[in-house]
């Protein structure tokens, strides 16, 4: 394996897209911030050994640890092939682990049990441990209840035992979290938040979408449905490949705002909508940090809205400074990876002040699209057909206007589209559970604006 030089470290860039012009007295500044990480020196994305301190500071040389949590509750035996599919998928994920990655497998029921390697520790992936783990999976059988909070706490304990930069969980469930109270799961998520990231998957159609998406959201991972258990192996392989591609952990988006200004909201808007406003932690006077999790070679977009003091024509100000920061070992001054500026300029030029930046307009629509789908499906479940028709019609209109073909296709399984451009739809009389759950689970996925 090759050693790294400084040129191998992942490079971050921050690009700001906005219309900085405000009318006299205007106070709201909107910007899309694109963060891109490129050029990490890896073989397939896995963190490799390093002699360069700069690389080590980025976390890329410290390795990775993964815990796979497999639902083994009684419902996994209906049909019996589901448990076999889960075993096969876990084996496929283990085969995808790169040499040197620490890992463990947890069986989840109304309690959490270490399947491999056991003893409250992690194994280190190589040909032998992967084979041993596959053998241990043969003992996985279905029986018992579902208490996901206990699975997460055991995963946290195992991951916390590893001196690594990247800590990641993969969680599979097929049912509702019926054997612990909702506040117990919430407490577990709060305890695990910021300690590891987690991708969550629901298999079949008997699980609760808001539970699975809530787990992924709290732990800055992805959520999805695998309606057909036969597709689990491919999905688990893809998830693990994504985890192996992460190189830098605990990156925060830092916003500094001047006196008299405040951040109204900050949300990730691509590749999916994720509200981050409430996750702010103060990092100094008028400075707030927002968690973004782990990064590989990728790009994400964020919508920042700042309220500034009203000013007169001809005045201008720095509305916010956006930085990407990384904690330093021992709690020293965080490392700044990149930064960008959000400006406000007051003018009486009507054309300048009424022009909406294309990126801001696009992602405002994508956020509304996600909300319209979620509200529409909730109304449909509660029997409010008129409200559901209006919201899902608006969703069809937004998906059509923004070119979000994937979401448009999912919507067409739930409504009959009469006129996409106008948002005229009829609710389908019968909708398959898998189609409704897929639309709800994937409602926050967005398409990127062409810059």
N, C-alpha and C positions, 0 to 999 in steps of 0.2 A: 504494500500500500504506500501511496505517495505521501510525503509530508507537505504541509501547506506553507506557502509564503503569504505575505500580506495581500498579494494580488488575488489569492484564492478566497478571501473572506467575502461573504455576501455583501453586496452594495445596495443601500437603500436610497431611493429618490422620492421627493415629495413635489408634486405638481398641483398648482391651485388654479381652478377654473371658476371665474365669477364675473358678474357685472358690478364693478365697484361704484358705479354712479348712482347717487341717491338724490331725490328732489329736496328742496329746502325743507328742513324739519324732519326728513326721513330718518328712521332709526334702526331698520332691520337690514342686516347684511347677510347674504347667503353665498356659500361657496361649496364647490365640490373639490375635495382633496383626494388626489390619486396617489396612493403609496405603492411603490414597486420595489420588490426585492429580486436582485438578479446576481448571477455570477458566483454562487456558492460553489466552492471546489469540492465536489463530491462524486462518488461513483454511485449513480442512481439515487442520489439524495441523502444517503446515510452519512451521519457525521463520522469522520475518520480521525485517526490519531493526529496530533498536532504538536509542533515544537514552537510555533510562533505565538507569543503572548497576545498579540492583537487578535488573532483568530480565537484563542482561548477566551478572551474577554467577551467575544460574541457568543460564546456558548457552544460553538460548533464542534469543538474538540472534546467535549465532556461526555458525549454519547447520548444514548436514549434508553428509555424503559417503557414497556407497554404491558398493560394487564387486560386480558380478554375476559369479560364477564358474560357467561352463558346462562340463559334462563333454563333451569331444569325443573320448573314447577310441573305439577301433574298434567296441566293442559298441553304440555309439549308432546304428550303421547297421543294427541288427537289431531290429525291422524298419526300413527306411529312413525311414518316417514319423516315427520317434522324434526324429531329428536336426532334421527340419523343425518338429516340435512344439516342440522346445527353442528353435529360432531364433524362432519366433512368440511363445513365452512371454517370451523375453528382450526382444523388441520391445515387447510389451504392458507389461512392467515399466518399460521406458525411457519409454514414453508416459505412465506414471503419475507419473514424476518431476516435482516442482514446479520452476518456474523458479528458478535460483540454486543448486540443489543440485549439488555436485560429484559426478562419477560416472565409472566406467570399467567395461569388460567384459574379462574374462579367459577365455581358452580353456584348459581343463585336460586334460592327458593325462599322460604320464609326466614331463612338464615343464609349466611355466606360461608362457603367452604372452599379451601384451597385444594385444587385438583392436581396442580403441578406448579413448582416442584415440591411445595409443602414446607412446613417448618417456619412459616412467616418470612420467607426469603424469596428472592428472584433467581432464576437460572440465567446463564449467559448463553445466547444462541450460538450453536455450532451444529455440525452434523449429528453428533451424539445426543445433545439435549433436545434437538428438534424431534429426533426419532423417539426418545423417551417420552416427550410430551404427547406425540401422536398415540403412543401405546396407552398412556394414562387416560386419554380421551375415550378409549373403548369402555371405560368404567362409568361414563356419564349415563345416568338413567333419569327418567322423569318421575317426580313425586314430591308433593309438598305445595306450599303456597308461594306468594310473591311479596317480597319486602325489599324493594330496590335500594332503599337507603342503606341497608346493611351491606349490600354488594359494593356500593360506592365507598363506604367507610373502610372496608377491607382493602379495596383497590388503593385507596389513599394511603393506608398504612404500608402496603407493599411498595408502592411507588416512592413513598417518603424514605424508605430504607436505602434507596439508590442515590449515589452521588453523581447525578447526571443533569444535563441541562433540559432535555426534552422528556417530559412525563406525559404519557397518553393512555387513555382508556378506550376500549371498544365494548359497547354494551348491547346485548341482544335480549329482547323480551317479546313474548307473544300474548301477554295478558295485562290486565289492570293491576295496579299496585294495591291489592286488596288486604294485605296482611300487615299494614302499618298505616297510621293516620297521615293525612296529607301534610300536616305540620312536621311530622317526623322526616318525611322525604325532603321537605323544604330546609329543615335544619341540616340534614346531611349535605345538601347542595351548597348551602352557605358555608359549611365547614370545608368542603372540597374546592370551592371556588378560588381560583388563583393558584391552586396547588397542582392541578393537572388539567389537561384538556380531555374531552371525551366525545367520541362519535356514538350516536345512539340509533338503533334500528328496531323497528317493529316488524315482526314477521306474522303473516296471516292478516286477519281483520278483526281480531277480538281484543286489541289493545286500545289504549286511549291516546289519541293524537296529541292532545295538549300536554300529557305527561311526558311523552317521549321528546317532543320538540322543546318542552321546558327544561329537560335534563341537558340536551345539547346546547340550548341557549345559555343556561347558567354556567356551563363548563366550556363555552366558546368552541364547540364542535359542530358537526353536521348531524342532521336528522333525516331519515328517509324511511319509506315503507318498502318492504320486500314482500309483496302480496303472495307470490309463489315461493314456498320454501325451497324449491328446486333451484332458485336463482341466488341462494345465500352464498354459495362458494365464490361465485364471480364477484358479488358485492363485497364480501369480506376481504378478498384479495385486493380489490381496488382501494378499500379503506386502509389496509395495511400499507399498500404502496404509498398512499398519501401521507401516512404517519412517518414512513421511512424518508420521505422527502423534506421533512421539517428539519431546519438547521439552527434556528435562532428562537429562543423562548422568551416569554415575559416582556415582549415589546409593548410599550405604552405610547399612545398618542397624547402628547402634552399640549395643552392650549394655555397660552398667556394672553390675558386681555387687559387693556389699560384701565385706569381709574374711571369709574362711572359706567363701565361696560359689563355685560354678563353674557355667558353662553346660554342661549335659549334651549338649544338641543344639539346633540351630536349623535348621528346614527350611521352605521355601516349601511351602504345601499347597493353594493356589489361585492361579491357574487350573490349575496342575499341581503335582505333587510334585517338589521339587528339593532335594536334600540340600546344605546350606550349611555344616555344622559344620566341615568340614575346610578351608574357605576363609577362615577367620578370620585377620585380621592384627591384631597388637597395636597399640593406639593410645594406650597409657598404662597406668599401674597399674590392673589389674582392668578394663580397657576393651578391647573387641575390636570390629573392624569387619567386616561381612559384605557382600559385593558384591550389589547387586540389578540393576545394569545401567541401561538407559535407560527413561524413563517418558514416557507421554503422558497423556491423560485416561483413567484406569483405576484399578482397585482390586485389591490382592493380599492374601492371608492368609498368615501365618507362624505356625508352632508353635514356641514357646520352652519349653524345659524347663530349670529351674534347680535345682541341689542346694544346699540351705541348711543351716547348722548346726542340729541338733535343739534344740528349746526347750520350755519348760513352758507349761501352760495359762495364758492371759491375756497372753502375750507376743505382740508383733507386730513385723514388720520390713519394710523395703523390700527385696524379693528381687532386683529388677533395675530399672534405668531404661533404657527403650528410646528411642533417638533416631534421627531420620533426618537424616543429615549429607551435606553436599556440599562437595567440596574447593574451596578458593579459589585463584585464580590466584597463582602464585608460592610456593605451599606454606604459606600462612599458616594461621591457625586456621580449621578447617572451619566452614561455615555450618550452624547447626541449623535444620532446616525444620519439625520438629514433634517432640513426645515424649510418652511415656506411661509409666505406672508399673505394675510387677507387685509385688503385696503377698503377705505370708505372715502369717496370724493363727492362733495355736494355741488350740484350744478343746476342751472335753470334750462338746460338743453332737454326738451321734452322727449326727443327721440332716444337720447342716451339713457334717461332714467326709466323709460317704459320698456326698454328692451330686456327680455328675460334671457339670461345665459342658457344656451341649449342644454348643457349638462345639468344645470339646476332644474330646468323644466322637465327633462327626461326622468330624472330620479325622483322628483316630486310626484310624477305620475306613477312610477313603479311602486313607491311607498303607498300611494292611494290604492293601487291595484291590489296589493297584498291585504290591505285593510278591508277593501270591498269584498274580497273573497271570504275572508274570515267572518265578517259580519253577515254576509249573505248565507253562508252555510249554517251559522248559528240560528239565524231567523228561520231557515228551512227546517231545522231540527225542532224548533219551538212551535212550528205550525203557522208562522207568519208568511204566507205565500206571497202576498203583495210586496212586503219588504224584501223578501229574498229575491224576488224577480227583479226589483229595482236595483238592488246592490250587485247581483250577479250580472245583470245587463250592463251596468256601469263597468264592471270588471272586464267583460267581453270587449266593450268599447276601448278601454285603456290598453288591453293586451293587443288589440288590433292596431291601434294608433302607434304603439311603441315597437311593434314588430316582435313581441314576445310570443313566438309561435308555439313554444312548448306549453306555456300556460294556456294559450288559446285552445290548444288541442285537449288539454285536461278539462277545461270549462265545457267543451262541446260534449263531454260524456255526462254532464250534469244538467245542462240546459240545451234546448233546441234553439239554434241561432237563426233568427229571422233576418236581422240586418245588423251585421257586426259594427259597421261604422256609426250607426245610430244607437247601438246598444240595446236593440229590441230583441228580447228572448222570451221563450216559454220554459217553465220548469218541466223537466221530464217527469212523467208519472212514476217510473221505476228507475232507480239508480243503483247499480251494484255497490256494495259496501266498499270494495277495493277502489272503485273509481272516485267515490266521494272522499275517502281517506287519503288517496294519493293527491287529490287537488288540495286538500287542507294542509297536508304535510309539506307540500312543495310550493305553497302559496307565496312564500317569502323569496323564492328564487327570482332573480332579476336578469334582464339582458343589459349588456353594457351599451352605452351611447357611443356612436362612432365619432371619434374626436378628430 
